Amino acid sequence: MNVLDIIALKEGYKKSNKEIIEIVKTCTLPTLFKEDFEDRKRQLVKQLNQVKDLKILSYWDDEYPELLKNISDPPVILYFMGDISLLKSNTVSIVGTRKPTNYGKTICEEIVKNLNAYTIVSGMAYGIDAIAHQNAKKTIAIFGNGIDIIYPKSNEWLYHKIKKEGLIISEYFPGTKAAKYTFPYRNRIIAGLSEKTIIVEAAKKSGSLITARYALDYGREVIAVPGDITRPNSYGTNYLIYSGAIPLLSFKHLQEIFNINEYENTSLVESENSGLAEKILKLIEEGTDNLDTICDNLPEEDISLILSTISQLEIMGKISQENGKYIVKFR
C-alpha cells in the first residue's frame, strides 16, 4: 500500500488513523469498489499537485519521529514544508496564551534563548506561540488547518520565515479550513513531538491546557511558569502546578531541568548588551539592588531590555536574587 492509498483511505473513506494502521499491519484492504478508489486517488493527486513545495511523510517512513509514534493516536500522514530533519532533533514544546502580558513575553523570550540548542515546537498562534517561533534558532510549527492556509493571516511573514528556515507540519489535507475541533486535536501533535512541554501563560479555558493534558497523558513532563494570582493569564499555569506540573522557579532551574551547563550561554551578555550588563552589575554592587531602583537609575534604557539582561545575568550565575534583592556572585 502506497502513500496515495493511505491518503485516499483517510480523506476519501474517512478511515481513522488507528483503522489505517491496522489495515496496513494486517494487509487487509477493506472492500472498496476499485473504480471508485482509483478515481478518488486521481482527484487527490490533482489537488496535491496544486500546492507548491508540498511534501508528504507517512507513519511508516524512516523520518517519522519515534516520540510521535508512541502517542495514542499518531497521525498516519503528515504534510510538510521545510527541513524534515528537525523531527529527529532535540525538541521542546512551548505554548501559551494568545494575549500575553509583558511578563509572559519576556519570560518566553528568555526561555527560548536559554534553550537555543533545542528545536522549539509550537502552534504559530498569536502571542506566546509566535514569540517562541520568532526567538528560536530552530523551530517547528504545527497547523490546525491545511498547510497551504496561513492562519492567522497576520502571521504571514512568520509562515514564510519558518517555511524557509524551519519546518511546517499539518495532518490536515491541503485546503482544509480551521474548525472548532481542529486546533484542540492538533495539540496532541505539539505535545507528542517533545519529551517536555512548557506552558508560559494560560487562562482558565486556554487551549494550552489541552496541550498540557495531552503531554501528561503521554507520560511527558509539563513545566509551567508561575504567575501573579490576580491575573487571568496565571490561572491556567498556577492550576497546572497545583495539579502536579513542574513549576519553573528560575532560569537556573530551567538549566537544571534540561541539563544545560551554566556556562553554555555566557556569551549572550558578552556579545549582546555588554555595556548595559556592566551598568547593572555596578548598580547592584553600589546598593541599587532591586528591580524598580535599577530601572529608575537607567531611564535611557528600554525596560524590556533591562529585564532581558538581568535574566541573562541570572542564567549565567553572575547575579542571584534573595528576598527581592539582587547580589553579585562573580564578575
LINRABEL-V943733 format. One record per residue. RES is the residue in one letter. OMEGA is omega in radians with two decimals (NA if undefined). NEAR is the number of other C-alpha atoms within 8 Angstrom. Layout:
((RES;OMEGA;NEAR) (RES;OMEGA;NEAR))
This chain:
((M;-3.10;5) (N;-3.08;5) (V;-3.12;7) (L;3.06;8) (D;-3.12;9) (I;3.11;12) (I;3.13;10) (A;3.11;13) (L;-3.09;11) (K;-3.05;12) (E;-3.08;9) (G;-3.06;8) (Y;3.03;7) (K;3.05;7) (K;3.14;9) (S;3.09;7) (N;-3.12;11) (K;3.13;8) (E;-3.12;8) (I;3.09;13) (I;3.13;9) (E;3.12;8) (I;-3.14;11) (V;-3.11;10) (K;-3.08;6) (T;-3.11;6) (C;3.14;6) (T;3.11;6) (L;-3.13;6) (P;-3.13;5) (T;-3.13;4) (L;3.02;6) (F;-3.03;6) (K;-3.11;6) (E;-3.13;6) (D;3.13;8) (F;-3.13;10) (E;3.13;8) (D;3.12;8) (R;3.12;10) (K;3.12;11) (R;3.12;8) (Q;3.13;8) (L;3.12;9) (V;3.13;9) (K;-3.14;8) (Q;-3.13;9) (L;-3.12;9) (N;-3.13;7) (Q;-3.09;6) (V;-3.11;9) (K;3.07;5) (D;-3.12;5) (L;3.04;9) (K;-3.04;7) (I;3.10;8) (L;3.11;11) (S;3.14;10) (Y;-3.05;10) (W;3.11;6) (D;-3.13;7) (D;-3.08;5) (E;-3.10;9) (Y;-3.04;12) (P;-3.14;10) (E;3.14;6) (L;-3.12;10) (L;3.10;11) (K;-3.04;9) (N;3.11;8) (I;-3.03;9) (S;-3.10;5) (D;-3.10;6) (P;3.11;12) (P;-3.12;8) (V;3.13;11) (I;3.03;11) (L;3.03;12) (Y;-3.07;14) (F;3.01;14) (M;3.11;12) (G;-3.00;11) (D;-3.08;8) (I;3.14;9) (S;3.13;7) (L;3.12;12) (L;-3.14;10) (K;3.10;7) (S;3.07;8) (N;-3.03;8) (T;3.01;12) (V;3.14;14) (S;3.09;14) (I;-3.13;14) (V;3.13;14) (G;-3.05;14) (T;3.05;17) (R;-3.11;9) (K;-3.08;7) (P;2.99;13) (T;3.06;7) (N;3.08;6) (Y;-3.14;7) (G;3.14;11) (K;-3.10;12) (T;-3.13;11) (I;-3.14;9) (C;3.13;12) (E;-3.09;11) (E;3.08;11) (I;-3.12;10) (V;3.12;12) (K;3.14;9) (N;-3.11;10) (L;-3.05;7) (N;3.09;10) (A;-3.09;5) (Y;2.98;10) (T;-3.08;15) (I;3.13;15) (V;3.09;16) (S;-3.00;15) (G;3.10;13) (M;3.06;11) (A;3.01;10) (Y;2.97;11) (G;-3.02;12) (I;3.14;19) (D;-3.10;16) (A;3.13;12) (I;3.13;11) (A;3.12;15) (H;-3.06;15) (Q;-3.04;7) (N;-3.10;9) (A;3.03;12) (K;3.11;6) (K;-3.07;11) (T;3.10;14) (I;3.09;15) (A;3.13;13) (I;-3.07;14) (F;3.03;14) (G;3.11;12) (N;3.11;17) (G;-3.05;15) (I;-3.14;15) (D;3.13;7) (I;-3.14;10) (I;-3.12;9) (Y;-0.04;9) (P;-3.06;8) (K;-3.12;6) (S;3.11;6) (N;-3.09;11) (E;3.13;10) (W;3.14;7) (L;3.08;9) (Y;-3.10;9) (H;3.10;8) (K;-3.12;9) (I;3.11;15) (K;-3.10;11) (K;-2.99;8) (E;-3.08;9) (G;-3.09;13) (L;3.05;16) (I;-3.07;14) (I;2.96;13) (S;3.04;14) (E;-3.12;11) (Y;-3.13;11) (F;3.12;11) (P;-3.12;12) (G;-3.14;9) (T;3.13;9) (K;3.12;7) (A;3.09;9) (A;-3.07;7) (K;-3.05;6) (Y;-2.98;6) (T;-3.11;10) (F;3.06;12) (P;-3.12;11) (Y;3.13;9) (R;-3.12;12) (N;3.11;12) (R;3.12;11) (I;3.08;11) (I;3.14;14) (A;-3.06;15) (G;-3.10;14) (L;-3.04;14) (S;3.05;14) (E;-3.14;11) (K;3.07;12) (T;3.14;16) (I;3.07;12) (I;-3.04;15) (V;3.04;15) (E;-3.12;15) (A;3.08;17) (A;-3.04;12) (K;-3.11;8) (K;-3.10;7) (S;3.05;11) (G;3.12;8) (S;3.13;11) (L;3.05;10) (I;3.09;10) (T;3.12;13) (A;-3.13;12) (R;3.07;8) (Y;-3.12;12) (A;3.13;16) (L;3.11;10) (D;-3.13;7) (Y;-3.12;9) (G;-3.14;6) (R;3.14;11) (E;3.04;11) (V;-3.13;13) (I;-3.10;12) (A;3.11;15) (V;3.14;13) (P;-3.13;11) (G;3.10;11) (D;-3.06;6) (I;3.12;8) (T;-3.09;5) (R;3.12;8) (P;-3.11;9) (N;-3.13;14) (S;-3.03;15) (Y;-3.08;13) (G;-3.12;14) (T;3.11;17) (N;3.12;13) (Y;3.08;8) (L;3.12;10) (I;3.09;12) (Y;-3.09;7) (S;3.05;6) (G;3.07;6) (A;3.14;11) (I;3.09;9) (P;3.08;9) (L;-3.01;11) (L;-3.11;8) (S;3.08;6) (F;3.03;12) (K;3.10;10) (H;3.10;9) (L;3.11;11) (Q;3.13;13) (E;-3.14;8) (I;-3.07;7) (F;3.12;6) (N;3.12;6) (I;3.08;8) (N;-3.06;6) (E;-3.14;11) (Y;-3.12;6) (E;-3.05;7) (N;-3.09;9) (T;3.14;9) (S;-3.07;7) (L;-3.11;8) (V;-3.12;12) (E;-3.10;8) (S;-3.12;7) (E;3.04;6) (N;-3.11;9) (S;3.13;9) (G;3.12;6) (L;3.12;9) (A;-3.14;12) (E;3.11;8) (K;-3.13;8) (I;3.12;10) (L;-3.13;9) (K;3.12;8) (L;-3.13;11) (I;3.14;14) (E;-3.11;10) (E;3.07;6) (G;3.06;6) (T;-2.84;9) (D;3.03;12) (N;-2.98;10) (L;-3.10;7) (D;-3.10;6) (T;3.07;9) (I;3.12;13) (C;3.13;10) (D;-3.12;7) (N;3.10;6) (L;-3.04;7) (P;-3.11;7) (E;-3.08;4) (E;3.07;7) (D;-3.07;7) (I;-3.14;7) (S;3.11;7) (L;3.08;8) (I;3.13;11) (L;-3.13;9) (S;-3.11;10) (T;3.08;12) (I;3.12;10) (S;3.14;10) (Q;3.10;11) (L;3.07;12) (E;3.13;12) (I;-3.11;13) (M;-3.13;11) (G;-3.13;11) (K;3.07;11) (I;3.03;12) (S;-3.09;10) (Q;3.10;8) (E;3.14;7) (N;3.08;4) (G;-3.12;6) (K;3.14;9) (Y;3.02;11) (I;3.10;11) (V;-3.11;11) (K;3.03;8) (F;-3.11;6) (R;NA;4))
